[in-house]
Amino acid sequence: MMDFNSSSSISGQIAALVDAGMQRVRSTEVQREYLGASRLGTSCERALQYEFAKAPVDHGRETDGRLLRIFERGHVMEDCMVEWLRAAGFDLRTRKPSGDQFGFSAVGGRLQGHIDGVIVDGPEGFAYPSLWECKCLGSKSWRDLEKNRLAVAKPIYAAQVAIYQAYLELHEQPAIFTAINADTMEIYTELVPFDAALAQRMSDRALRIISATDAGELLPRSFLESTHFECRMCAWQDRCWRNTP
């Protein structure tokens, strides 16, 4: 129930209405019936298994409106980056002639991934064709990425890039990974060579999650204590530590 009494600020009222609207729209979206390749780099395989099996999240841990707005910001900034790269002379393809995203499907459609795009030509100094992935990050995450590079700062994104390169056969040239600083609009770019070992680990992980879920087996936790910071952030923390399937 929304509180529209006189003590509520206009900001609070508008935010509550926007949040409710975004959550209402989200509730009408069709849930995917596959394991998303972009998530395979998540630290905990049990969390991935809960996600794949569509286990209900803990009470109060549903995706809120503020987070949905952050997701939306990422989509908008990705569209901006597409236009900027094209204006810079890169031949960036983001859709098939049919209008569908480029992607792959494996394990009978139970593992799927959809990429941001492929750069097939452009200015000298780069190798083509190359996978293109783009993210929009807050300043803290962006600075961490700039300092430590993708594999260390954002292992989930590194895994995403590797498995996309493998399954879409875009492994011969380094991927072009861009990140926009949402606060300063700075652009970070990294050339990411194909990491075959990482791609294999992620592919093996996908098969392990799918097979265990089919067999009704719960995969081990990745952490020893429920107070670990990643457990505290997990939408299935209570379910996991209560050992509820």
Backbone bond lengths (Angstrom), bond angles and torsions (degrees), N, CA, C in turn:
res aa  C-N    CA-C-N  psi(-1)  N-CA   C-N-CA  omega(-1)  CA-C   N-CA-C  phi
1 M - - - 1.466 - - 1.525 109.21 -
2 M 1.326 116.78 126.10 1.462 120.47 179.26 1.523 110.34 -79.73
3 D 1.332 115.94 144.98 1.452 122.22 -179.90 1.518 108.48 -100.83
4 F 1.335 116.33 108.66 1.457 120.82 179.41 1.529 111.84 -109.88
5 N 1.334 116.66 25.73 1.466 117.98 179.93 1.530 110.25 -72.53
6 S 1.320 116.05 171.93 1.456 120.91 -171.29 1.519 113.39 -64.74
7 S 1.334 117.35 -18.89 1.461 119.50 -178.59 1.525 112.25 -81.03
8 S 1.326 116.39 -11.48 1.459 119.67 -179.69 1.523 109.62 -79.00
9 S 1.330 116.69 134.12 1.457 120.16 179.02 1.520 109.72 -73.32
10 I 1.322 115.04 157.83 1.461 118.94 176.69 1.526 110.12 -63.21
11 S 1.334 116.32 -34.65 1.475 119.62 177.37 1.511 110.28 -62.25
12 G 1.322 116.16 -44.41 1.455 120.05 179.92 1.513 112.05 -63.83
13 Q 1.318 116.53 -39.54 1.460 120.63 -179.71 1.528 110.94 -64.95
14 I 1.336 116.04 -48.54 1.459 119.71 -179.59 1.522 110.63 -64.13
15 A 1.341 116.68 -42.96 1.465 119.95 -179.84 1.525 110.53 -61.31
16 A 1.327 116.85 -41.12 1.463 120.22 -179.95 1.522 111.09 -64.27
17 L 1.327 116.73 -40.46 1.464 120.38 178.63 1.527 111.27 -67.22
18 V 1.340 116.51 -42.95 1.461 120.45 178.44 1.521 110.42 -62.78
19 D 1.335 116.17 -46.25 1.463 120.27 179.92 1.525 111.05 -58.81
20 A 1.317 115.67 -46.25 1.468 119.76 -179.20 1.520 110.75 -62.16
21 G 1.334 115.92 -40.45 1.458 119.34 179.26 1.515 112.18 -65.27
22 M 1.341 116.66 -43.25 1.462 119.88 -179.48 1.523 111.10 -66.74
23 Q 1.314 116.84 -39.62 1.461 119.86 178.72 1.526 111.35 -68.25
24 R 1.327 116.08 -33.29 1.467 120.16 177.53 1.529 109.95 -66.45
25 V 1.321 116.92 -43.60 1.464 120.75 177.68 1.527 110.09 -63.49
26 R 1.325 116.31 -43.22 1.468 119.89 -179.39 1.523 111.38 -61.23
27 S 1.324 116.42 -36.85 1.463 120.10 -177.72 1.522 112.62 -66.81
28 T 1.334 116.87 -18.97 1.465 120.69 179.88 1.527 112.35 -90.60
29 E 1.337 116.61 -9.58 1.464 119.62 -178.25 1.519 110.59 -73.09
30 V 1.311 115.86 144.62 1.460 121.45 178.86 1.525 109.53 -73.03
31 Q 1.324 116.78 126.83 1.451 120.11 178.24 1.517 110.39 -72.38
32 R 1.318 116.41 141.05 1.448 118.86 179.52 1.525 109.92 -74.93
33 E 1.311 114.59 146.13 1.463 121.55 -176.25 1.525 111.53 -104.84
34 Y 1.302 116.95 26.53 1.450 120.80 -176.57 1.526 110.56 -141.06
35 L 1.311 115.19 166.04 1.453 121.97 174.63 1.518 107.83 -84.12
36 G 1.319 116.97 122.50 1.457 120.85 -176.86 1.518 112.05 -80.98
37 A 1.324 116.17 126.74 1.466 120.46 -178.50 1.520 112.24 -61.71
38 S 1.331 117.33 -28.15 1.464 120.11 -178.33 1.516 112.38 -67.69
39 R 1.333 117.48 -13.85 1.459 121.12 -176.40 1.527 112.88 -101.79
40 L 1.326 118.06 -4.26 1.457 120.66 -171.06 1.522 113.70 -64.87
41 G 1.319 118.50 -22.25 1.452 120.70 179.18 1.514 114.43 -80.39
42 T 1.332 117.45 0.39 1.467 121.19 176.80 1.529 109.89 -56.10
43 S 1.325 117.07 141.47 1.462 121.07 -172.06 1.520 113.76 -61.89
44 C 1.320 117.34 -38.43 1.459 121.03 -170.37 1.532 111.42 -107.72
45 E 1.331 115.88 120.50 1.461 119.90 -179.76 1.526 111.50 -68.39
46 R 1.325 117.44 -30.63 1.464 118.68 178.67 1.529 110.09 -66.40
47 A 1.319 117.19 -39.94 1.463 120.30 176.87 1.524 110.57 -61.11
48 L 1.325 116.69 -41.76 1.459 120.52 176.84 1.524 111.15 -62.98
49 Q 1.317 115.56 -37.71 1.461 119.81 179.48 1.526 110.60 -65.86
50 Y 1.322 117.52 -43.26 1.466 120.52 176.06 1.527 110.47 -58.80
51 E 1.323 115.13 -42.84 1.467 120.01 -179.51 1.525 110.76 -63.90
52 F 1.327 116.54 -46.23 1.464 121.49 -179.38 1.530 111.15 -62.59
53 A 1.339 116.44 -39.86 1.461 121.53 -178.39 1.528 112.69 -81.04
54 K 1.338 115.86 -2.74 1.473 122.03 -178.58 1.536 111.36 57.84
55 A 1.328 115.81 42.09 1.461 120.28 175.02 1.534 108.93 -66.60
56 P 1.318 118.45 136.23 1.469 119.88 178.86 1.525 111.07 -57.70
57 V 1.313 116.53 137.25 1.458 119.96 178.19 1.528 109.20 -74.17
58 D 1.322 116.10 163.37 1.455 120.77 179.20 1.524 110.45 -61.52
59 H 1.324 115.67 151.84 1.464 121.10 178.65 1.531 109.80 -57.60
60 G 1.325 115.29 130.47 1.454 120.81 178.27 1.523 114.45 86.75
61 R 1.340 116.78 -1.17 1.468 119.73 -178.44 1.526 112.10 -107.70
62 E 1.306 117.22 17.52 1.455 119.97 176.27 1.537 109.24 -64.72
63 T 1.325 116.25 153.64 1.459 120.57 179.02 1.526 109.31 -64.73
64 D 1.335 116.49 120.07 1.462 119.26 -176.53 1.529 111.17 -87.98
65 G 1.328 113.85 173.20 1.457 119.47 -175.77 1.508 113.84 -63.19
66 R 1.339 117.14 -37.05 1.460 119.61 -179.48 1.527 110.72 -61.38
67 L 1.321 116.85 -42.65 1.461 120.40 179.01 1.523 111.18 -67.38
68 L 1.320 116.37 -37.06 1.463 119.43 176.66 1.528 110.80 -62.71
69 R 1.327 116.50 -35.62 1.461 119.75 177.44 1.525 110.78 -67.63
70 I 1.326 116.54 -36.53 1.466 119.82 176.93 1.525 109.97 -63.77
71 F 1.340 116.66 -42.61 1.469 120.12 176.41 1.533 110.32 -58.71
72 E 1.317 115.41 -44.08 1.465 120.41 -178.42 1.524 110.88 -64.06
73 R 1.324 115.90 -39.84 1.469 119.85 176.44 1.520 110.73 -58.09
74 G 1.324 116.46 -40.83 1.462 120.40 178.88 1.518 112.12 -60.53
75 H 1.340 116.08 -42.02 1.476 119.80 179.02 1.529 110.98 -64.33
76 V 1.337 115.86 -42.18 1.463 119.94 -178.58 1.527 110.52 -64.87
77 M 1.335 117.18 -44.90 1.456 120.21 -178.48 1.532 111.58 -68.71
78 E 1.318 116.87 -31.65 1.472 119.61 174.94 1.527 109.82 -62.76
79 D 1.334 116.48 -43.42 1.465 119.83 177.76 1.531 110.78 -61.17
80 C 1.326 116.41 -39.18 1.466 119.85 177.32 1.527 110.76 -62.49
81 M 1.335 116.38 -44.09 1.453 120.26 -177.96 1.525 111.11 -64.29
82 V 1.322 116.94 -35.14 1.465 120.67 175.39 1.525 110.15 -57.22
83 E 1.321 116.48 -49.00 1.460 120.75 -178.59 1.518 111.65 -65.82
84 W 1.328 116.60 -39.17 1.467 119.75 -179.94 1.527 111.32 -65.23
85 L 1.323 116.95 -43.27 1.466 119.65 179.67 1.522 111.39 -65.52
86 R 1.312 115.91 -40.64 1.464 118.52 178.57 1.528 110.63 -64.41
87 A 1.328 116.58 -40.28 1.467 120.08 178.02 1.530 111.35 -64.84
88 A 1.342 116.23 -27.20 1.470 121.43 178.97 1.524 112.15 -80.64
89 G 1.329 117.16 -4.67 1.451 120.36 175.97 1.514 115.58 105.66
90 F 1.327 117.64 5.77 1.465 120.05 178.36 1.530 110.11 -86.08
91 D 1.324 115.12 134.66 1.465 120.62 176.27 1.529 107.03 -88.62
92 L 1.309 114.85 89.01 1.463 122.24 -174.94 1.521 109.82 -102.22
93 R 1.319 116.01 122.68 1.459 121.79 178.72 1.529 108.61 -107.03
94 T 1.317 116.63 126.17 1.463 120.91 -179.86 1.522 113.25 -115.21
95 R 1.309 117.20 -11.75 1.465 121.25 -178.08 1.525 110.67 -140.27
96 K 1.306 114.84 150.09 1.458 120.45 171.48 1.535 109.12 -73.91
97 P 1.326 118.29 165.43 1.468 119.81 175.77 1.525 112.50 -54.57
98 S 1.329 117.04 -28.42 1.466 121.14 179.11 1.525 112.78 -73.38
99 G 1.344 116.42 -14.12 1.455 120.72 -177.10 1.521 113.66 98.66
100 D 1.331 116.42 -9.54 1.461 120.26 179.13 1.523 110.61 -77.88
101 Q 1.352 114.95 154.63 1.453 119.87 174.20 1.522 110.43 -69.26
102 F 1.330 115.29 152.89 1.452 119.69 169.83 1.530 108.12 -71.69
103 G 1.320 115.87 140.71 1.449 118.78 179.64 1.508 111.48 -173.71
104 F 1.322 114.98 -171.24 1.460 120.10 179.57 1.521 109.58 -141.20
105 S 1.307 114.65 160.01 1.456 122.24 177.85 1.517 107.98 -137.74
106 A 1.332 117.14 133.45 1.460 122.02 -179.52 1.520 109.10 -142.07
107 V 1.319 115.60 172.73 1.472 122.58 179.22 1.534 109.74 53.31
108 G 1.316 115.80 48.74 1.450 120.03 179.16 1.516 113.95 62.65
109 G 1.331 116.06 31.24 1.456 120.64 179.25 1.513 114.13 85.82
110 R 1.312 117.68 1.85 1.471 120.42 -176.18 1.526 112.95 -87.89
111 L 1.311 116.56 -10.67 1.465 122.83 170.20 1.523 106.91 -123.95
112 Q 1.328 115.68 122.14 1.462 119.38 -179.12 1.519 109.56 -139.33
113 G 1.322 113.84 154.41 1.456 120.35 175.62 1.509 110.40 -146.48
114 H 1.325 115.68 145.90 1.469 121.28 -179.68 1.527 107.95 -130.95
115 I 1.312 115.26 125.17 1.459 120.36 -172.14 1.522 111.47 -94.41
116 D 1.342 114.97 161.94 1.460 119.62 177.74 1.524 110.90 -73.29
117 G 1.329 116.61 -36.60 1.449 117.52 178.61 1.516 113.54 172.45
118 V 1.332 114.43 176.99 1.468 122.82 176.64 1.528 106.90 -129.78
119 I 1.325 116.38 130.32 1.463 121.34 175.20 1.522 107.11 -96.75
120 V 1.315 116.92 114.66 1.463 120.92 -173.44 1.532 113.65 -99.33
121 D 1.318 116.99 -13.63 1.462 120.41 179.01 1.525 107.53 -167.76
122 G 1.328 115.31 168.12 1.454 117.91 179.79 1.510 112.66 162.25
123 P 1.316 116.76 -160.33 1.467 121.34 -177.97 1.525 112.75 -58.53
124 E 1.316 116.23 156.70 1.454 121.45 177.17 1.528 109.98 -66.00
125 G 1.327 114.53 155.27 1.459 119.43 178.99 1.511 113.76 101.06
126 F 1.328 116.39 -5.39 1.460 121.34 177.85 1.526 108.82 -124.72
127 A 1.329 115.81 155.71 1.462 120.91 -179.95 1.529 109.23 -104.56
128 Y 1.306 115.70 139.07 1.466 121.38 -176.90 1.529 110.22 -129.19
129 P 1.346 117.72 155.31 1.466 127.72 -5.88 1.531 110.77 -76.84
130 S 1.329 115.93 152.82 1.455 120.12 -178.96 1.519 109.94 -138.65
131 L 1.304 114.74 143.31 1.458 121.17 172.92 1.519 108.92 -63.02
132 W 1.328 116.47 139.73 1.470 120.88 174.05 1.518 108.81 -121.79
133 E 1.337 114.85 127.44 1.457 121.29 173.83 1.512 108.51 -129.05
134 C 1.331 115.57 143.81 1.465 120.89 -175.05 1.520 110.65 -135.51
135 K 1.334 116.53 140.63 1.458 122.11 176.20 1.526 109.37 -133.69
136 C 1.317 115.36 156.77 1.462 122.12 173.34 1.525 106.96 -118.83
137 L 1.322 117.07 123.11 1.461 121.48 -172.25 1.523 111.70 -128.11
138 G 1.335 115.15 151.58 1.457 120.38 170.09 1.516 109.96 -68.04
139 S 1.322 116.76 164.72 1.462 120.94 -173.29 1.523 113.33 -57.94
140 K 1.325 117.76 -41.18 1.463 120.00 -177.41 1.528 110.78 -62.27
141 S 1.328 116.74 -49.10 1.461 120.33 178.82 1.517 111.54 -65.15
142 W 1.319 116.18 -38.23 1.463 120.39 -179.22 1.522 110.62 -64.52
143 R 1.333 117.69 -44.19 1.462 121.26 178.91 1.523 111.43 -64.35
144 D 1.328 116.31 -37.91 1.465 120.49 176.88 1.522 109.90 -62.02
145 L 1.321 116.32 -43.12 1.463 120.97 178.14 1.520 110.77 -63.37
146 E 1.308 116.90 -44.15 1.462 121.36 -179.73 1.531 111.06 -62.54
147 K 1.312 116.64 -37.77 1.468 121.23 -177.57 1.527 112.52 -78.08
148 N 1.337 116.79 -44.89 1.460 120.90 -169.14 1.520 115.09 -107.03
149 R 1.308 117.30 -9.13 1.460 123.84 179.77 1.526 111.40 71.97
150 L 1.318 114.03 169.30 1.456 121.45 -165.19 1.527 113.66 -60.96
151 A 1.321 117.99 -50.13 1.466 121.04 -172.79 1.518 112.57 -59.19
152 V 1.331 117.13 -34.48 1.461 121.42 -178.47 1.521 111.33 -89.40
153 A 1.319 116.77 -47.27 1.464 120.74 -173.96 1.520 112.69 -74.84
154 K 1.322 117.93 -36.82 1.460 122.11 -174.94 1.526 110.62 -136.84
155 P 1.334 117.82 71.12 1.470 119.76 -177.11 1.521 113.90 -61.15
156 I 1.340 117.88 -27.82 1.472 119.37 177.31 1.525 109.70 -64.23
157 Y 1.314 116.91 -42.81 1.459 120.06 179.40 1.529 110.95 -69.28
158 A 1.333 116.91 -37.20 1.466 120.13 178.24 1.523 110.77 -61.62
159 A 1.338 116.39 -42.13 1.461 120.77 178.15 1.521 110.53 -65.04
160 Q 1.307 116.63 -39.91 1.465 121.72 178.18 1.526 110.54 -59.53
161 V 1.317 116.49 -47.25 1.456 120.93 179.97 1.526 110.80 -61.52
162 A 1.327 117.23 -45.77 1.467 121.05 -176.62 1.521 112.04 -62.37
163 I 1.319 117.05 -45.17 1.469 118.79 -176.67 1.531 111.01 -72.93
164 Y 1.328 117.51 -31.52 1.458 119.52 174.23 1.532 110.54 -65.60
165 Q 1.324 115.66 -45.13 1.463 118.88 179.02 1.530 110.97 -58.28
166 A 1.337 115.60 -40.02 1.465 120.09 -177.44 1.521 111.65 -68.46
167 Y 1.325 116.69 -54.46 1.463 119.94 -172.33 1.529 113.01 -73.54
168 L 1.318 117.15 -25.14 1.457 119.92 179.53 1.533 112.22 -99.32
169 E 1.340 115.91 6.49 1.459 122.44 178.62 1.528 111.83 54.14
170 L 1.329 114.65 43.80 1.462 121.49 175.20 1.529 109.94 -110.87
171 H 1.323 115.61 34.89 1.453 121.67 -172.71 1.527 113.84 -90.90
172 E 1.313 118.30 -12.88 1.463 119.64 -174.89 1.524 112.36 -72.15
173 Q 1.316 117.49 -29.68 1.462 121.40 179.43 1.528 109.39 -115.88
174 P 1.325 118.15 149.12 1.470 119.51 177.15 1.527 111.15 -60.46
175 A 1.318 115.43 142.74 1.459 119.92 173.08 1.523 109.37 -69.69
176 I 1.311 116.38 152.01 1.466 121.83 173.90 1.523 107.30 -104.98
177 F 1.318 115.71 109.18 1.459 122.04 -177.72 1.521 108.58 -105.87
178 T 1.336 116.25 124.29 1.463 120.37 178.37 1.525 110.02 -119.09
179 A 1.309 115.47 146.38 1.469 121.65 176.59 1.522 108.38 -137.16
180 I 1.313 114.85 132.35 1.464 121.30 179.74 1.528 108.53 -101.87
181 N 1.326 116.48 131.34 1.461 121.49 173.73 1.531 107.28 -78.03
182 A 1.328 116.23 112.99 1.464 120.74 -174.84 1.523 112.72 -64.81
183 D 1.337 117.24 -20.88 1.462 120.51 -177.18 1.521 112.95 -92.80
184 T 1.348 117.26 -34.48 1.464 120.69 -175.53 1.520 113.30 -115.17
185 M 1.335 116.97 -10.83 1.459 124.24 -176.88 1.530 112.61 65.33
186 E 1.318 118.39 19.72 1.460 121.15 170.84 1.526 109.22 -68.67
187 I 1.323 115.82 152.19 1.457 121.52 179.92 1.526 109.47 -116.20
188 Y 1.311 115.78 126.11 1.458 122.34 173.37 1.523 108.05 -104.69
189 T 1.333 116.11 135.51 1.465 120.71 177.94 1.522 109.03 -131.59
190 E 1.318 115.09 135.77 1.465 120.24 177.65 1.525 109.03 -135.48
191 L 1.314 116.11 134.34 1.455 121.38 171.54 1.529 107.17 -86.05
192 V 1.319 116.61 122.92 1.462 121.46 -172.88 1.524 109.56 -113.65
193 P 1.349 117.97 103.26 1.464 119.97 176.74 1.523 110.39 -63.90
194 F 1.311 116.28 154.79 1.460 121.49 -179.43 1.525 110.49 -66.80
195 D 1.309 116.06 128.40 1.464 122.98 176.47 1.529 107.41 -106.59
196 A 1.329 115.59 93.28 1.461 120.59 -174.88 1.520 111.80 -63.22
197 A 1.332 117.26 -38.19 1.466 120.42 -179.09 1.525 110.61 -64.69
198 L 1.320 116.86 -41.39 1.458 120.92 178.55 1.523 110.59 -65.26
199 A 1.327 116.86 -43.69 1.459 120.46 178.53 1.525 111.11 -59.95
200 Q 1.339 116.72 -40.54 1.464 120.39 179.25 1.519 111.23 -66.00
201 R 1.337 116.97 -41.66 1.470 119.97 178.54 1.519 111.03 -62.01
202 M 1.304 116.81 -40.20 1.458 120.01 -179.07 1.527 111.49 -70.77
203 S 1.325 116.63 -37.41 1.455 119.90 176.77 1.526 110.45 -65.26
204 D 1.332 116.22 -42.98 1.465 120.62 177.08 1.525 110.87 -62.31
205 R 1.321 115.61 -39.49 1.468 120.12 179.42 1.522 110.61 -62.64
206 A 1.316 116.78 -42.90 1.464 120.46 179.74 1.529 110.35 -59.24
207 L 1.316 116.96 -46.27 1.464 120.56 179.40 1.525 111.38 -63.40
208 R 1.327 116.54 -38.05 1.460 120.69 179.32 1.532 110.80 -64.92
209 I 1.302 117.40 -42.63 1.472 121.44 -179.60 1.523 110.69 -66.34
210 I 1.317 116.64 -45.13 1.466 120.35 -179.45 1.527 110.49 -64.71
211 S 1.323 116.78 -45.54 1.468 120.87 -178.27 1.520 111.63 -64.95
212 A 1.324 117.62 -43.96 1.464 120.88 -179.88 1.523 111.13 -64.49
213 T 1.311 116.18 -39.70 1.468 120.07 179.51 1.522 110.45 -65.10
214 D 1.316 116.93 -43.23 1.465 120.90 177.70 1.523 111.21 -60.79
215 A 1.328 116.44 -36.44 1.463 121.04 -177.35 1.522 113.15 -84.84
216 G 1.330 116.84 -3.01 1.461 120.19 -178.87 1.518 112.84 73.35
217 E 1.321 117.14 22.80 1.460 121.83 179.92 1.526 109.92 -99.14
218 L 1.336 115.81 136.10 1.453 120.75 179.25 1.519 108.77 -94.08
219 L 1.319 116.34 121.95 1.459 121.11 -178.31 1.528 111.09 -69.88
220 P 1.338 117.65 156.26 1.468 120.51 -179.04 1.517 111.88 -64.06
221 R 1.327 115.14 153.19 1.463 120.27 171.04 1.526 108.62 -71.07
222 S 1.317 115.78 157.13 1.466 119.78 176.85 1.518 112.60 -91.45
223 F 1.322 117.22 -9.31 1.460 120.47 -175.12 1.524 110.19 -130.73
224 L 1.328 115.73 153.99 1.454 121.46 -172.47 1.521 113.68 -88.42
225 E 1.326 117.32 -21.94 1.462 121.27 -175.96 1.522 110.39 -128.07
226 S 1.330 115.82 142.62 1.458 120.46 178.40 1.521 111.69 -67.75
227 T 1.340 116.48 -15.48 1.466 120.81 -178.93 1.521 112.75 -87.36
228 H 1.343 117.37 -3.21 1.459 119.65 175.57 1.527 108.60 -55.73
229 F 1.336 116.51 142.50 1.466 119.06 -171.51 1.526 111.68 -60.85
230 E 1.328 118.08 -33.12 1.464 118.63 179.19 1.522 111.17 -72.43
231 C 1.320 117.06 -32.35 1.466 120.09 174.75 1.529 110.45 -66.98
232 R 1.309 116.45 -40.36 1.471 119.76 -179.74 1.524 111.19 -63.25
233 M 1.340 116.44 -28.52 1.462 120.33 -179.15 1.526 112.40 -88.72
234 C 1.327 117.36 -7.18 1.464 120.90 -173.22 1.521 111.78 -79.49
235 A 1.326 116.12 137.18 1.468 121.37 -179.39 1.522 112.46 -70.52
236 W 1.345 117.45 -12.45 1.468 121.24 -179.09 1.534 111.73 -116.66
237 Q 1.320 117.57 25.46 1.466 120.53 -176.03 1.528 112.40 -57.08
238 D 1.320 116.63 -50.38 1.471 119.61 -178.01 1.529 110.76 -64.50
239 R 1.309 117.28 -46.51 1.462 121.35 179.51 1.522 110.44 -58.34
240 C 1.317 117.02 -44.21 1.449 121.89 -176.90 1.521 112.18 -63.54
241 W 1.311 116.51 -48.19 1.465 119.70 -174.64 1.511 113.05 -81.78
242 R 1.335 117.01 -11.08 1.471 120.26 171.18 1.530 110.32 -91.19
243 N 1.373 115.19 -3.14 1.473 120.90 -179.26 1.522 112.61 59.26
244 T 1.322 115.42 32.36 1.464 119.62 176.46 1.522 108.53 -85.62
245 P 1.341 119.65 124.73 1.470 120.53 -179.06 1.514 112.31 -57.70
